[in-house]
Amino acid sequence: MTPDPGHEADALDAAVDALSDRLRVLPESRLRRDAAAAGLALARELSRRAQLLERPGRPPAELPDIGIYAVGDQVAVAGHDLAEALRAAPAGHDRRAELASALDLVRTNRF
């Protein structure tokens, strides 16, 4: 039996929630030093991947920098968008590889 892609994407949702929660509680000094920039880079990559799945053949728009205090929310939104895009991906698409790559990307970021 093939695993349900929605269930597999739940792991990405959980990892994104945990990481975005960590970003939201960091002190301003840590955000300014490097965490906000790293979080924004992650959010932009997650957003890029989601857009490529949702709109194949169209160049993805870059997620804007809206400030250090919003980066946790940007990671959450971009990550959940990617999870939803993976759930809706066509049956022939290699969701498992995309999901594993996204999970690795989220889980290797330590703020």
N, C-alpha and C positions, 0 to 999 in steps of 0.2 A: 504494500500500500504506500502511495506517495504521500509524504508529509504535507500537511495543510500549510500553504505559504503564509496565510494569515497568522497561524500559530508561531511559525518560525520568526516572523517579523516582530512578534511580541518581545522577543529577546532584545531586538534593537531598540524598541520603545523603552524598555526598562533600563538599558545601558545609557541611553540618552537622558532619561529622567535623572538618573544618579549623577551623571556628569554635570548636567545643567544646574542641579541643586548645589553641587560643590562650588560651581562658579558664582552662584548667587550669594554665597555667604563669605566669599573671600574679602579680606580688607582692601580698601582702596589702594594702599601701597603695593600690594601684590598684583592687583589688576593693572595698575600703571606700569609696574616693572616688566611684566611679560605675559601674564595670564590672559588679559583681555585680547591682546594681539593673537595669541595662540588659539584662544576660543573663537575669535572671528575667522581665522584661517580655517579652522575645523568647520564652522557653520557654513562658510562659503563652499567648501568641498562637498559637504553633505547636500547643500542646496543644488550645486552643479550636477551632482549625480541624480538627484530627484528630477531635475528639469530634463536631463538627457533621456530618462525613462519616460517621462510624461509627454515630452515633445521631441521625439526623435527627428533628427535632421535640422533642428533649429538651434542656433547658438544660445547657450544659457546666459541669462542676465546675472550680473554680479550682485551679490547681497551687499547692501550698503553698510557702511560703518555708521551706526547710530549712537555710539558712545559706549564707554566701558561698563556702565551699569546695566546695559541691555544685552550684553553678550550672552549671558546665561539663557535668556529668553530666545535669542537668535539660534543658539545651539539646539534648544528644545524644539522650536518650530521647524528648523531645517531637518533635524533628525526624524521627527514624526512625519514630515512630508515624504522623506525618503522611505520610511517604513510603509506608508500608504502606497507610494508608487510601486514598491516591490510587491505588495499584496495584489495590485491591479495589473502587474506586468503580464504580458502574453504568456501563454503556457509554454511556448518554445524558448522563452528567455531563461537563461541560467540564473535563477533567483538565488539559489544556494551560494554560488560563487560571489554574487553581488552582496548578499547578506553577510557572508563571512568576511569579506573585505571591509564592509562598513562597520561591522562589529569590532574588527581588529583596529580600525582607525579610531573609533570611539574609546575602546578600552585601553589603548596605548597612550592616550592623552591624560596626563596627571597634572592637575593644577594646584 
